[in-house]
């Protein structure tokens, strides 16, 4: 069996929500800026890295069941800023030589994990 090589050029993580307006505002506060794109009604997108996007999409049937992991350079600092802004992220956990992370839920129950890779 032959397998072709596939070149991935970008990734879009989708968070499904029922209340698009409230969710867009919440994620805007989380990311400390408004969406970079609102291509159509019910979709807002933030570019998080050159080829990595976070999309909030109005999809009531799947709302509250999404999970997204966002890599950051300083998870402790980000968690401190979020707490100062009224968010309630979990305490930072550490898997030695692998990752530090903190989890929080958006108002609809979608899981957002903030992670920082650790050098081994």
LUMDREN-816191 format. One record per residue: residue number from 0; x, y, z of N, C-alpha, C, CB in turn. Coordinates in steps of 0.2 Angstrom, whole numbers, m for minus. Atoms other than C-alpha are relative to their C-alpha. Glycine has a CB too. Example, Ala and Ser with C-alpha at 12.3 -4.5 7.8 and 13.67 -1.06 7.14 Angstrom:
0,4,m6,0,62,m22,39,4,6,0,m5,0,6
1,m4,m6,m1,68,m5,36,m4,5,3,2,2,m7
# end
This chain:
0,4,m6,0,0,0,0,4,6,0,m5,0,6
1,m4,m6,1,7,17,m5,m4,6,4,1,2,m7
2,3,m5,m4,4,32,6,3,7,m3,1,0,8
3,m2,m7,2,5,50,m1,2,4,5,m5,3,m5
4,m2,m5,m5,14,63,9,m5,6,m1,7,3,m1
5,5,m6,0,1,77,14,4,5,3,m6,m2,3
6,m3,m6,m3,8,94,17,m6,4,3,3,4,m5
7,5,m4,m3,m3,103,30,3,7,0,m1,m2,8
8,m2,m7,1,m3,122,27,m3,4,6,m1,2,m6
9,3,m4,m5,m14,128,41,m4,m4,5,m4,6,m3
10,5,3,m4,m25,123,56,m5,5,3,4,m3,6
11,5,m4,m3,m41,130,62,m4,m4,5,m5,3,m6
12,4,4,m6,m48,125,79,m7,4,0,4,1,7
13,7,m2,m1,m67,127,80,m3,m1,6,m4,m3,m6
14,3,1,m6,m76,131,95,m8,2,m1,2,5,6
15,7,0,2,m95,128,93,m4,4,6,m3,m6,m2
16,4,m4,m6,m107,140,103,m7,1,m3,4,7,1
17,7,m2,1,m125,144,104,m1,7,0,m5,m3,5
18,1,m7,m1,m124,162,109,6,3,m3,m1,3,7
19,m6,m2,3,m112,169,96,2,7,2,m2,1,m8
20,m2,m7,m2,m112,187,102,4,0,6,m6,5,0
21,m3,0,m7,m108,183,120,7,m4,m1,m5,m4,5
22,m6,4,0,m95,170,115,5,4,m4,m1,m7,m4
23,m5,m5,3,m86,182,103,3,5,4,m3,3,m6
24,m3,m4,m5,m85,194,117,4,m3,5,m6,4,3
25,m4,4,m5,m79,181,129,7,m1,m3,m3,m6,2
26,m7,2,3,m65,175,117,4,6,m2,m1,m4,m6
27,m3,m6,1,m61,193,113,4,2,6,m4,5,m3
28,m4,m1,m6,m57,196,131,5,m5,2,m6,0,6
29,m5,5,m2,m48,180,133,6,1,m4,m3,m7,m2
30,m5,m1,4,m37,184,118,3,7,0,m1,m2,m7
31,m2,m7,m1,m36,203,123,0,4,m7,7,0,3
32,1,m4,7,m42,209,105,m6,m3,m3,6,m1,m4
33,5,2,4,m56,208,94,2,m5,m6,m4,6,m4
34,m1,5,5,m58,195,80,4,3,m6,m6,m3,m2
35,m4,m3,6,m46,197,65,m5,m1,m6,6,m5,m1
36,5,1,6,m60,191,53,m7,m2,3,3,m5,m5
37,7,3,m1,m79,189,53,m2,m1,m7,m4,6,4
38,2,1,7,m81,181,36,m7,0,m2,4,m6,m2
39,7,0,1,m99,178,38,m4,0,6,m2,m7,m4
40,4,0,m7,m113,180,51,1,m7,3,m7,1,m2
41,m1,6,m4,m110,168,65,7,m3,0,m5,m5,m2
42,m7,3,m1,m91,165,63,4,6,1,2,m4,m7
43,m5,m5,m2,m77,175,71,7,m4,0,m1,4,6
44,m6,3,0,m59,171,68,6,4,3,2,m3,m7
45,m6,m3,m3,m43,175,78,6,m4,m3,0,0,7
46,m6,3,2,m26,172,70,5,0,6,3,4,m6
47,m4,1,m6,m15,165,84,7,m1,m2,m2,m6,4
48,m7,1,2,1,161,74,m1,0,m8,3,m7,2
49,0,m1,8,6,162,55,m5,m4,m3,6,m1,m3
50,5,4,4,m5,147,50,m5,m4,5,4,m5,m4
51,4,3,m5,m15,144,66,m6,5,2,4,m2,6
52,6,m4,m1,m33,151,68,m4,m3,6,m4,1,m6
53,5,2,m5,m46,150,82,m6,3,m3,1,2,7
54,7,m2,3,m64,150,75,m5,m1,5,m1,m3,m7
55,6,1,m4,m79,153,85,m6,0,m5,m1,6,6
56,5,2,5,m94,146,76,m7,m1,3,2,m5,m5
57,7,1,m3,m113,148,80,m2,m7,m3,m4,5,m3
58,2,7,2,m118,129,80,m3,m2,6,6,m4,m2
59,3,2,m6,m131,127,94,0,m8,1,m7,2,0
60,0,7,m1,m132,108,91,6,m3,3,m1,m4,m7
61,m6,2,m2,m114,106,95,3,4,6,5,m1,m5
62,m3,m5,m4,m111,120,107,1,m3,7,m6,6,2
63,m2,2,m7,m102,117,124,4,m7,m1,m6,m1,4
64,m4,7,1,m93,101,117,6,1,m3,m5,m5,m3
65,m6,m1,3,m78,109,110,6,0,5,0,6,m5
66,m6,0,m4,m60,108,116,5,3,m4,2,m6,4
67,m6,m3,4,m45,119,110,6,1,5,m2,7,m3
68,m6,m1,m4,m27,119,116,4,6,m3,4,m6,1
69,m4,m6,3,m18,136,114,7,0,3,m4,7,1
70,m7,0,m3,1,136,116,2,7,1,5,m4,m5
71,m3,m7,m2,8,151,125,7,0,2,m5,3,5
72,m7,0,m2,25,157,129,1,0,8,4,6,m3
73,m1,m1,m8,22,160,148,m7,m1,3,3,7,2
74,7,1,m3,7,151,155,m1,3,6,m1,m8,0
75,1,m3,m6,10,157,172,m2,8,0,6,0,5
76,1,m7,1,10,175,166,m7,1,m3,5,4,m4
77,7,0,3,m6,172,155,m5,m1,5,0,m4,m6
78,5,2,m5,m15,164,169,m1,6,5,2,m6,4
79,0,m6,m5,m11,179,181,m4,6,m3,7,2,2
80,3,m6,3,m17,192,168,m8,m2,m1,3,1,m7
81,7,2,1,m33,182,165,m4,0,7,m1,m8,m2
82,3,m1,m7,m37,181,184,m1,7,1,5,m3,5
83,1,m7,m1,m34,200,185,m6,3,m4,7,4,m2
84,6,m3,4,m47,202,171,m6,m3,2,2,m2,m7
85,6,3,m2,m60,192,180,m1,m8,m2,m5,4,m2
86,0,7,2,m57,175,172,2,m5,6,4,m2,m6
87,m2,5,m6,m56,159,183,3,m6,m3,m7,m2,3
88,m3,6,3,m43,147,175,2,m4,6,6,2,m4
89,m2,5,m5,m38,132,185,8,2,2,0,m7,m2
90,m7,m1,m2,m21,132,194,4,m3,m5,1,m3,7
91,m5,2,5,m6,129,183,2,m7,2,6,4,m1
92,m2,7,m1,m2,110,182,7,m1,m4,m5,m5,m1
93,m6,2,3,15,103,177,1,m7,m1,6,3,4
94,m3,7,1,21,87,169,7,2,m2,m4,m3,m7
95,m8,m2,1,40,89,171,3,m2,m6,3,m4,6
96,m3,1,6,50,91,156,m4,m1,m6,5,m6,0
97,5,0,6,34,91,145,m4,6,m1,m4,m6,1
98,5,m5,1,21,104,148,m2,3,7,m6,m2,m4
99,3,m3,m6,14,117,160,m7,2,m3,4,6,3
100,6,m2,3,m5,120,157,m5,2,6,m3,m6,m4
101,6,m2,m4,m21,128,164,m6,m1,m4,1,7,3
102,7,1,4,m39,125,159,m5,4,3,m2,m8,1
103,6,m4,m2,m54,136,159,m6,m2,m5,2,7,0
104,5,1,4,m71,134,152,m4,7,m2,m6,m4,4
105,3,m6,2,m80,147,142,m8,m1,3,m1,0,m8
106,6,0,m3,m98,151,147,m5,m5,m2,m4,7,m1
107,4,6,2,m105,137,137,2,m7,1,m1,1,m8
108,m3,6,m2,m94,124,144,6,m3,m5,m5,m5,0
109,m6,2,4,m81,123,130,6,0,4,0,4,m7
110,m6,1,m3,m64,118,136,6,4,m3,2,m7,2
111,m6,m3,3,m49,130,133,6,m2,5,m1,8,0
112,m6,2,m3,m32,123,138,5,5,m2,2,m7,m1
113,m5,m5,1,m18,136,139,7,m5,2,0,6,4
114,m6,4,m2,m1,126,138,6,3,m2,m1,m6,m4
115,m6,m3,1,17,130,138,5,m6,0,3,5,5
116,m5,6,1,30,117,131,6,1,5,2,m1,m7
117,m6,0,m4,44,113,143,6,m3,m4,m1,m2,7
118,m6,4,3,62,109,136,2,m6,4,6,5,0
119,m1,6,m4,67,92,141,8,0,1,m2,m6,m4
# end
